[in-house]
Amino acid sequence: MAEYVTIGEVLSAHGVRGTLKVKPLTAYPERFLGLKRVFVAVNGADGEVKRQERAVEEARLHRGVVLVKLAGIDDRETAKGLSRALLQVTASEVHPLPPGEYYVFDIIGLSVYDETGRHIGVVQDVLETAANDVYVVSRADGEGEILLPAVQDVIQRIDLAQRRMDVRLLPGLE
């Protein structure tokens, strides 16, 4: 599991008092309303991610974005400097999901097996489409990728503890 989980991306400053306009990267943007702290992650000049913990003074939903006021960010110029920064929480602070729903970071890296127990490959990415997610699986035989729709007919079982996904390959998927 990832140590930090990204829940939003800073788009710009909002107003003159250092409020940030944040694009929520979570299915539950309401989670911002109860946050006490976040980690502000920016890419340093050396390519390393620099994180700084900040207390959340205020958060509110506004026209599809979240307006967030962080401690120590008190003017528009400082807020503008955080454009494209990521807001993160620790993995232990993620919003609990209903049974059968998973975070992308939980799915990436799962080993995928077919109904016969044959190892097909490893989930490398998750594509979000209008109809359903699609899991991008790097084939174990090195022959490219398989795209698996995240639907009940295909995904038979996910076991996060075993880091395993069992699938039924419908005609045309392999």
TIZA-126564 format. One line per 8 residues: number of its first residue (from 1); their letters; for each residue x, y, z of C-alpha. Coordinates in Angstrom, 1 decimal, padded with zeros to 4 digits. Each point is the difference from the previous one (the first is absolute). Layout:
REM residues N
NUM	a	X,Y,Z  ...
REM end
This chain:
REM residues 174
1	maeyvtig	000.0,000.0,000.0  001.2,003.5,-000.7  001.3,002.0,002.9  -001.7,003.2,-001.2  -003.3,000.2,-002.0  -000.7,003.0,-002.2  -003.5,001.4,000.6  000.2,003.3,-001.9
9	evlsahgv	002.0,002.2,-002.3  000.4,003.8,000.6  -001.3,001.8,-003.1  000.5,003.6,001.1  -000.4,002.6,002.7  -003.5,001.1,000.9  -000.3,003.5,001.4  002.7,002.0,001.7
17	rgtlkvkp	000.3,-001.8,003.4  001.9,-003.1,-001.2  -003.0,-002.3,-000.6  000.8,-002.8,-002.5  -002.4,-001.1,-002.8  000.4,-003.8,000.0  -001.1,-002.6,-002.6  -001.1,-003.0,002.1
25	ltayperf	001.5,-003.3,-001.1  -002.2,-002.1,002.1  -003.5,-001.5,-000.4  -000.9,001.7,003.3  000.9,003.7,-000.2  -002.0,000.4,003.3  003.0,-001.5,001.7  001.7,003.3,-000.2
33	lglkrvfv	-002.6,001.5,002.4  001.3,-002.0,003.0  003.7,000.1,-000.7  002.2,001.3,002.8  003.3,-000.2,-002.0  001.4,-000.8,-003.4  003.4,-000.4,-001.5  000.8,002.5,-002.8
41	avngadge	002.2,-001.9,-002.6  002.0,001.9,-002.6  002.7,-001.2,-002.3  003.3,001.5,000.9  002.6,001.3,-002.5  001.9,-003.3,000.5  -003.0,-002.0,-000.9  -000.6,-001.1,003.6
49	vkrqerav	-003.5,000.4,001.4  000.0,002.4,003.0  -002.8,-000.3,002.5  -001.1,002.5,002.6  -002.6,-000.7,002.6  -002.6,002.8,000.3  -003.0,000.4,002.3  -003.3,000.4,-001.8
57	eearlhrg	-001.7,003.2,001.3  -003.0,-000.2,-002.3  -001.4,-001.9,-002.9  -003.2,000.3,-002.0  -001.5,-001.3,-003.2  -000.5,002.6,-002.7  -001.1,-000.7,-003.6  001.7,-003.3,-000.5
65	vvlvklag	003.2,001.0,001.8  001.1,000.2,003.6  001.1,003.2,001.6  002.6,-000.7,002.6  001.7,002.3,002.4  003.3,-001.3,001.5  001.9,001.3,002.9  003.0,002.1,-001.0
73	iddretak	-001.4,000.8,-003.5  -001.3,003.5,000.7  000.2,001.9,-003.3  -000.8,-000.4,-003.7  003.7,-000.2,-001.2  000.9,-002.8,002.4  -003.2,-001.9,-001.1  000.8,000.6,-003.7
81	glsrallq	003.4,-001.6,000.6  -001.7,-003.2,000.9  -001.7,-000.4,-003.3  000.2,-003.7,-001.2  001.0,-001.1,003.5  -001.7,-003.2,001.3  -001.9,-000.2,003.2  000.6,-003.4,001.7
89	vtasevhp	-001.0,-001.9,003.1  001.7,-003.1,001.5  -001.2,-003.3,-001.2  -001.5,-000.7,003.4  -002.2,003.1,-000.4  -001.8,-001.0,-003.2  -003.8,000.1,000.0  -001.4,-003.5,000.5
97	lppgeyyv	-001.7,-001.5,-003.0  -003.1,-002.2,-000.2  000.6,-003.7,-000.6  001.0,-000.8,-003.5  001.5,003.5,-000.7  003.7,000.6,-000.1  002.5,002.8,-000.3  002.1,000.2,-003.1
105	fdiiglsv	003.2,-000.3,002.1  -001.4,-003.3,001.4  -000.6,-001.4,-003.5  003.3,000.9,-001.6  002.6,-002.7,000.6  -002.5,-002.9,000.4  001.0,-003.3,-001.6  -002.7,-001.1,-002.4
113	ydetgrhi	-001.0,-003.7,-000.5  -002.5,-001.6,-002.3  -002.6,-002.7,001.0  002.6,-002.8,-000.5  002.4,001.7,002.4  002.4,001.1,-002.8  001.8,003.2,000.8  -001.0,002.6,-002.6
121	gvvqdvle	002.0,003.0,001.2  000.0,003.0,002.3  -002.4,003.0,000.1  002.1,003.0,-001.1  -002.7,002.7,-000.3  -003.7,000.7,000.3  -001.8,001.9,-002.7  -003.1,001.8,001.1
129	taandvyv	-002.7,000.0,-002.7  -003.6,001.1,-000.1  -001.4,-003.5,000.2  002.5,-001.7,002.4  003.7,-000.1,001.0  002.3,-002.0,-002.2  003.1,-001.8,001.5  003.1,000.1,-002.1
137	vsradgeg	001.8,-003.3,000.6  003.7,-000.5,-001.1  000.1,-003.5,-001.3  002.2,-002.5,001.8  001.3,-001.4,-003.3  001.2,003.5,-001.0  -002.3,000.2,-003.0  -001.5,003.4,000.8
145	eillpavq	-003.1,000.9,001.9  -003.5,-001.3,000.6  -002.8,002.4,000.7  -002.5,-001.4,002.5  -003.3,001.7,000.6  -000.8,000.3,003.7  -003.3,-001.7,-000.2  -001.5,-002.9,001.9
153	dviqridl	000.1,-002.4,-003.0  003.8,000.4,-000.3  001.3,000.8,003.5  -000.8,-003.1,002.1  001.8,000.8,003.3  002.4,002.5,001.4  002.1,-000.9,003.1  002.0,003.0,001.1
161	aqrrmdvr	001.7,-002.0,002.8  001.4,-002.5,-002.5  000.5,002.8,-002.7  -002.0,-002.2,-002.4  -002.8,000.5,-002.6  -001.8,-002.9,-001.5  -001.6,000.6,-003.4  -002.1,-001.7,-002.6
169	llpgle	001.4,000.8,-003.5  -003.0,000.5,-002.2  000.5,-000.6,-003.8  002.1,002.8,-001.5  001.6,001.1,003.2  003.2,-002.0,-000.3
REM end
